[in-house]
Amino acid sequence: MNRVCSPYFDPDFHNLPERIHGPAFRVNVDNESLEDCTIVKIDCVNKQSLLLDVVQALTDLNLTISKGYISCDAGCFLDVFHVKNELGFKVTDQRVINYIQQAVSAGKASSSKAVSRGEAQAIEMTGKDRPGLFSEISAALADMGCNIVEAHAWSHNALLACIAYISDQSVDTPIDDHRLHAIEDHLTTVLRATTAMEEDSTASHQEVKPAAGLPKGELSSTTRVERRLHQLMLSMRDFDNPTSSRRTSVSIERCIEKGYSIFTIQCKDRRRLMFDTVCTLIDMQYVIFHASVDACRGFAYQVYIYMPSLFSIIHFKSLTRNTLQEYFVRHADGRAFNTESEKDRVIKCLEAAIERRVCEGVRVELCAYSRVGLLSHITRVLRENGLAVVRADIATQGEKSVNAFYVRDISGNHVDLEFIKSMKREMGAIDLAVMDDDKAIPTPTQWPKFSIGDIFERLSRAIK
């Protein structure tokens, strides 16, 4: 009888490259396991800011993260997200599913949605806000023959941060450096009009310059621009002297038995809340190792537990949806909170990061054929009718300009929706839609209470 011999192969041999170099980047989109949402699973080797890149990619697709389980420890990155589309349903469009896989695998949300727009120049503006300032900026750019291709502006605690993509009157004509410097000088003069005759602590922050981190000649993703707006607001210290009508409550407690400091954040749940929080933590030099996100009905409060040279935990809960987010984070340099002033600064920074996107008042959406001076004309009409712009998002889609403004009365009174609709006659041939986003929100005393025991019970479940 002839004996047949064959070489022996270890069953684990095919896993050897993965065991040496870590898992390959795998993105799995599952629509079968759950009835009400789509599961996005990501498994790969961890790298710096990868979590932010993934959250940016999902946020750019206007997906709502209802649940998430994140682990970025031991060099591995294992994330599971439960997501829904803008209408609150599962993601069933195969084109969107393919795009999710491509965008997340790319590792950079910004590269997935960059759009070429001739030689558009990105500039950023920061300064002390005043009624009509955004209108003055728009008029100054129009007077200098600049076309505003895209713009985003936030106003918070009497400070303004704005990023605009501008081009010459013809979008195919670049703006040379000499002219760009002249535009920046002129806009700086406009921003500093309020401090020309008085000393002001924000004068050093009133400047115009090329936008940092945003490429020339293409429009970056919305989240990339919004992260830069967060950084600009933080650099101007918009967390100082907060307004009295604060809707976010942040506190820090200590758990001596476990050596934790607990950051508790109470706020209303909303879209992009996780993105805003992750951005702020990373910009404040915190590294996120583990996280758990769970959105359901009710309030939402966030608790950040900081453990010296170990981890921090963050809980989020909010109104209308109960979003519980737990982040285990470590400071980049491993140091603990040493002073009360440092703790106070962290509290204010987290409050500001959540509040600066929230706008009170009326949302006005306008659509018209794009032309030089259109934005200046629209904002002038709003200003002449006693309305102040507290947030603006301007975009060009083909031949049309799509504008969204949050406006409020300069004197602080409620804005009548019919009054805004009546201004359409002054604006000319334009499509206008108005909605009231100013809704009553319960005070912090109405928020639910929680116990330290509940926190550690959730922590033990998350670790398991």
Disulfide bonds with the S-S distance in Angstrom:
none
